Amino acid sequence: MASSSNRVCALFGIRTPLLMGAITPKPELGVVVSNAGGLGCIEGISSPEKLRGQIRAFRELSDAPFSVNFPLAFGNRDLVMERARVAVEERVPVVITSAGSPKLLTGMLQEHGITVAHVVAGVAHARKAAEAGVDALIAEPTESGGYRGANEISMMVLIPAVARAVPDVPLVAAGSVADRAGLVAVTALGAEGVQLGTRLVATVEGRDAFPKHAFELILAADDTSTMSADGPTRPRVSKPEFAEAVLGTSRKRMQMGQVAALIDSIPSVQQVFDELFGAGPEYAQSVADGLSKLAEAPAGE
């Protein structure tokens, strides 16, 4: 049952406000995320017919809500529209659009009862998405491994700036959370949910979806291991010299967020949920207690 007190949960019909990023077109990892109470995702970059098969494969494994993510800059407009028609025909509950104009698909999808969220990398983008009528915003800061365009806005600025600019639209923080401290931080800044990519790659279930070198790079990463790639969408990727040092070749690189520096283990997806939403409230309380003590201290101490 979705939480009525959280706008993200209520909107997507999920128990826990955790969205999976567009990290794989294969449905199996998304099924695990959805079954755990979040919103699993299928990256919609396949041919229309292959996408149809992926959606049906998800439904054979789970009846939980899920999303399809359409990076609008990938493929010509006709191909993007064909993929969107598949989503309509297959009655996909949620579509997440990214790397393009929210006006392209939002109205058409909503007319068919599909909930639409759009990924934004700045306040101007957020306002345009809200004007286009999207149901939710996913704010993608510079730390993220996702498609961020030319913006280099940090999580500490982007999340509260978007929350203040468009308060009536539910906001999800992407690309800046790997643990309970990250969840507490983005919640304090104004987000009502999180979207995870790199953290969900580095899971037990992720081993079936990603190559071995992805795990080696994430586990070896430090705070200097990633860079912004060239091109219009500028995803964050592992640096070539870092890949060379870890793998012995710079050819095997991967898209990953800066939070890889905080990941040193391969838990199950359920353990990720437990770390964030089980341990998160206790951590938040400890932070609040510390601030209370500061507020109660006599002036000058």
N, C-alpha and C positions, 0 to 999 in steps of 0.2 A: 504494500500500500504506500502511495506517495505521501510525503509529508506536506500537509496543507500550510504549515508555518514557514516553509521555504519556497520562494517563488520558482526557483529552478526545478525543484522536485515536483511541484504541482504542475508546472508547464509540461514537463517531459514524461510525467507519470512514473517517476522512479523513486526509490526509497532513500537514496543517498546522492547528494549533489556532486557526483563525480562523472565527468564525461571523458570518454576515450578520444584521443586525437586521431587524425587521419594518418595512421602509421602503417597500415597494411590493407590491401584489398581482400585478403582472405578473411572469412567470417569467424573462424574458430576462436581467436583471442577476444573478439568482440562479444561472442556468446558468453564467455567466462565473466567478462566485465558486467554485462547485463544481468546475468544470473546472480551476481554478487550484490546487485541493487543499484548499479550505475547505469550509464548509457553507453553501450558498446557502439563501435563504429566500423563501417566498411568504407575504405577509401575508394571513391568513385572515379577511378582513372582507367578502368577496363573498357573494352568494347561494350556497346549496349547489351548484346546478348550474353556476354560473359558476366556483366553486372547483374543481369536478371538471374542467372544461375547462382551467383554469390548471395543474392538476397533470399532466394528460395532455400539455399543450403542453410542460411542462418535460421530461417523459420522451421526447418526440419529439426534443428537442435534446441531451439528455445522459442517460447511465446512471449518473452520479455520485450519491452521497447528497445529500439536501437536507432541509429542514425546512418545515413549515407552522406559522406562529405564530397562536395564537388568543388575542386580547385578550378575556378572559372577560366583561368589563364591557360589551362592545359587542354589543348585541342581547339579546333575552330568552333565557331558559334553553333554550327549545325550539329556537330558531334555533342557539344554540351547539351543542346536542347533534346537530342535523342536520348541521352542518359537521363535527363530530367523526366522525359515521358515514360521511361521504364520505371522510375521511382513512383510516378503517378499510377501507372497500370498495376504495379505490385503493391500499392497501398503502403508505401514506406511511411512510418509515423513521423519521422524527423529528418529534415535535410539541413546540413550545415554547409553554407557557401563560404568560399574564401578566394583570395587572390583575384578579385574582380568586382564588378559593380553589383551591389545587392538588388538593383532594379531589374536585372536580367531575369531572375527566376522567382523572386519572392511572391508576387501577386499570383502568378500562375499556379504555384505549388499550394499556396494558401486556399485558393479557390477549390482545390481538391482535398481540403482537410489536412494538409501536411503542415506541421509546425516548422518554422524556419528560424535558424540562428545564423548570424553572420560574423565572421572573424574580422576584427578591426585592429589597426596598429597605431591609431591616433584619434584624437577627439573629433577632428573634421570627418574622418571616416565613420565614427560612431554616430554623429549627427545625420550624415547622409543615409546610413543604414536605418536609423530610426524613422527618417522621413519616408523611406521606402516601405516601412511597415513591418520590419522584421520582429519576430516574437522575443528574441533574446540576442544579446551581444556576447562575443567571446573576445576578450582583449588580449592581444598577443604582443608582449613586450620584447625588447631587444635580446633578453636572455633566452628566448624561446628557440627551439629548433625548427619552428614552422615558418610559414611564408609571411615575411614582415615588411616587404617593400623597402622603401628608402629610409623609413623611420628607424631611429636608434633611441627609442624612449624606454627608460627602465620601468620595471614593475612598480617601484615605489612612487613613480610619478603617473604612469599610465592608468593604473587601476583607479586611484582616487579621482583623477581628472575625468575619466569617462563616467564614473559613478556620479560625480557632481553635475556633469554636462547633460546626462540622459538618465535621470533618476527613476523614470517610470518604466524603463526596460530592464528586465533581469540581466545581471552581469555575471559572467563566468571568467575567471582568471586562468590564462593558459601559459604554459612554458616557464613557470617560475616556482613550481612546487614539487618536492620529492619526499617530504617528510611532514611530521606534525607541526613543526615550527613554521614551515612554509604555508601550511593551511591556515594556521592562526594568523599569520601576517597578512595574507591576502584578504581574509575575512575582515580583519580590522580595518583594512584599506577600503572596503566597500564591496567586495565580491561576494556573491551568494553561492558560488560553486567553483569547482576547479576542473580544468581539462588537463589530463596527463598524457604525455607522449613518451618521452625518454624513460620515465620511471616504469611504464607498462611494458616497454620493450624488454627491459632487464628484469624479467620475471620468469618463474619456472615455466609457465604456460607460453611465454614468449619464445622459448627455445625452439618450438615447432614452427614459428613464423619467421624467424630471422636467422641469418647466417652466424656462424661461430664468432667471426671477427667482430660483429656488433657488440657482443658481450665483452670481449677482450678490450675493446676501445673504451666502452663505458666504465668498466671497472678500473681501468688504468688512468682515467681522465683526472686532471686537476683543473684549477680555475683558469688556466691559460691554454687549454687544449682545443678550443673551438674558435671559429672565425665566421664572419658573414661571407657567404658565397657571392659571386658576381651574378648579374642578371636582374630582371625586373622584380622577382619575388624575394630574392636575397635570403634564402634559408640559412640557418646556422649549421655548419658542418665541422667535422674534425679537421684540424690542420694537417697538411700533407707531411710535415716534419714529425708531427706527433704519431701519425699512422706509420710512418717509416720506422720510428723508434720502437713502437709496440709490436708491429707485425712484420717488419723487415721489408715492407713495400708501401709506397704512398698511393698505390692504385686502389687498395681496399679501404675506402673511407666511408663515412656515413653521416647522415643528417642527425644531429643530436643537440639538445639544449645544454646550456651551461650547468644545469642541475646535475649533469653527469658527474661533476666534481664532488657531489654529495652522496653518490651511490657507491657503496662498497660491498653489496651483497645481492643475491638473487632470491628474493622472497617469492611466495605465491601471490597471485592477484588478491586473494582474500587477506593475506597478511598486509598488503599495501592498504587495503580498506581499513583494517584494524589499526594500523599505525596512524593513519590520518584521523579517522572518525571515532576510534575507540580511545586512543591515547591523546588525541587533540584537545578535548575538553579539559582534561586534567592539566595539560601543559598550559592552556589558556588561563586556567584558574591560578596556576603558580605565577604567571606573569602579572595577573591582576593583583594578586596578593603582594607582590613586590612593589607595584606601583602604589598600592594603598599605604604601605609602610612609608614610602617616600612622602606621600601626601600628608601623613599623620605626624611626620617628624617636625619638631619645633624649628622655626626659622633660625637660620644661622648654623644649624648642626650639619 
